Amino acid sequence: MKLVNIYLIEDNEDLLFTYECLLNVNGMEVIEKALDGEEAIHKYINLIDKPDLILLDYRMPKKNGLEIMNEILKISNNAKIILISADPEIEKKALENGAKRFLKKPISGEKLINEIKIQLGTV
């Protein structure tokens, strides 16, 4: 069975590590990580094999999650992106601009994994 490939974009290194461990334990592979908006776009452009799903934080240095999402969708209009934020006011804009799902922080590991599986059709 093919591992699910995830791209993590999160500026909080502790949370990035937590997400990565959670994903790995659930049979998913983190193929790339980025800590700021410019790095996120640069790394996405250079990925030969694009991820099955992108977990994207909204509040990021250099570019916010919506700006990152818009640039990624210009490159791959079918990219599956889950935008995560503590700010519920971002939800409508995120979904209107192409996010497959919006999740409000804090989010339990179980809910995060379930949402990823729903987006990938593996539930």
C-alpha positions as CSV (number, residue, x, y, z in Angstrom):
1,M,0.0,0.0,0.0
2,K,1.3,3.5,-0.9
3,L,2.0,5.8,1.9
4,V,0.1,9.0,2.0
5,N,2.4,11.9,1.3
6,I,1.9,15.1,3.3
7,Y,3.5,18.6,3.1
8,L,3.5,20.4,6.4
9,I,3.6,24.2,6.5
10,E,3.7,25.5,10.1
11,D,5.9,28.2,11.7
12,N,5.7,26.7,15.2
13,E,8.5,24.1,15.3
14,D,7.0,22.2,18.3
15,L,3.6,21.9,16.5
16,L,5.4,20.9,13.3
17,F,7.1,18.1,15.2
18,T,3.9,17.0,16.9
19,Y,2.0,16.9,13.5
20,E,4.9,14.9,11.9
21,C,4.9,12.3,14.7
22,L,1.1,12.0,14.6
23,L,1.1,11.5,10.8
24,N,3.9,9.0,10.9
25,V,2.2,6.9,13.6
26,N,-0.9,6.9,11.4
27,G,0.9,5.6,8.3
28,M,1.5,8.9,6.6
29,E,4.8,10.3,5.4
30,V,5.8,13.9,5.7
31,I,7.7,14.5,2.4
32,E,8.5,18.2,3.1
33,K,8.2,20.9,5.8
34,A,8.3,24.7,5.7
35,L,8.5,27.3,8.5
36,D,7.6,30.4,6.5
37,G,5.5,31.4,3.5
38,E,8.3,32.0,1.0
39,E,10.1,28.8,2.0
40,A,6.7,27.0,1.6
41,I,6.3,28.1,-2.0
42,H,9.9,27.6,-3.0
43,K,9.9,24.0,-1.6
44,Y,6.5,23.2,-3.3
45,I,7.8,24.4,-6.7
46,N,10.9,22.1,-6.3
47,L,9.0,19.0,-5.2
48,I,9.1,16.5,-8.1
49,D,6.4,14.4,-6.6
50,K,3.6,16.7,-5.3
51,P,2.0,15.7,-2.0
52,D,-1.3,14.0,-1.6
53,L,-2.3,16.7,0.9
54,I,-1.0,20.0,2.3
55,L,-1.5,21.0,6.0
56,L,-1.2,24.7,6.1
57,D,-1.2,27.1,9.0
58,Y,-2.7,30.5,8.4
59,R,-0.5,32.8,10.5
60,M,3.0,32.4,8.9
61,P,6.0,34.7,8.6
62,K,6.6,36.4,5.2
63,K,3.3,35.2,3.6
64,N,0.0,34.2,5.3
65,G,-1.7,30.9,4.6
66,L,-4.2,32.4,2.1
67,E,-1.3,33.9,0.1
68,I,0.6,30.6,0.2
69,M,-2.5,28.6,-0.8
70,N,-3.2,30.9,-3.7
71,E,0.3,30.6,-5.1
72,I,0.3,26.8,-4.7
73,L,-3.1,26.5,-6.5
74,K,-1.7,28.5,-9.4
75,I,1.0,25.8,-9.7
76,S,-1.3,22.8,-9.0
77,N,-5.0,23.7,-9.3
78,N,-6.0,20.3,-7.9
79,A,-3.8,20.5,-4.7
80,K,-5.7,19.4,-1.6
81,I,-5.1,21.9,1.1
82,I,-6.4,21.9,4.7
83,L,-6.0,25.4,6.2
84,I,-5.6,25.5,10.0
85,S,-6.0,28.6,12.1
86,A,-7.0,29.7,15.6
87,D,-8.9,32.5,13.8
88,P,-12.4,31.3,12.8
89,E,-13.0,34.4,10.7
90,I,-10.6,33.0,8.1
91,E,-12.8,30.0,7.4
92,K,-15.1,31.5,4.8
93,K,-12.2,33.1,2.9
94,A,-10.1,29.9,3.0
95,L,-12.9,27.8,1.6
96,E,-13.8,30.4,-1.1
97,N,-10.2,30.5,-2.2
98,G,-9.7,26.8,-2.6
99,A,-9.0,25.1,0.7
100,K,-10.7,21.7,0.8
101,R,-11.3,22.1,4.6
102,F,-10.7,24.6,7.4
103,L,-9.8,23.4,10.8
104,K,-9.8,25.6,13.9
105,K,-6.9,25.3,16.4
106,P,-6.6,23.7,18.8
107,I,-7.4,20.5,17.1
108,S,-7.2,17.0,18.5
109,G,-4.9,14.5,16.8
110,E,-7.8,12.2,16.2
111,K,-9.9,14.9,14.4
112,L,-6.9,15.9,12.3
113,I,-6.2,12.4,11.1
114,N,-9.9,11.8,10.4
115,E,-10.1,15.0,8.3
116,I,-7.0,14.0,6.3
117,K,-8.6,10.6,5.6
118,I,-11.9,12.2,4.6
119,Q,-10.1,14.5,2.1
120,L,-8.1,11.6,0.7
121,G,-11.1,9.3,0.5
122,T,-9.5,6.7,2.8
123,V,-12.2,6.6,5.5
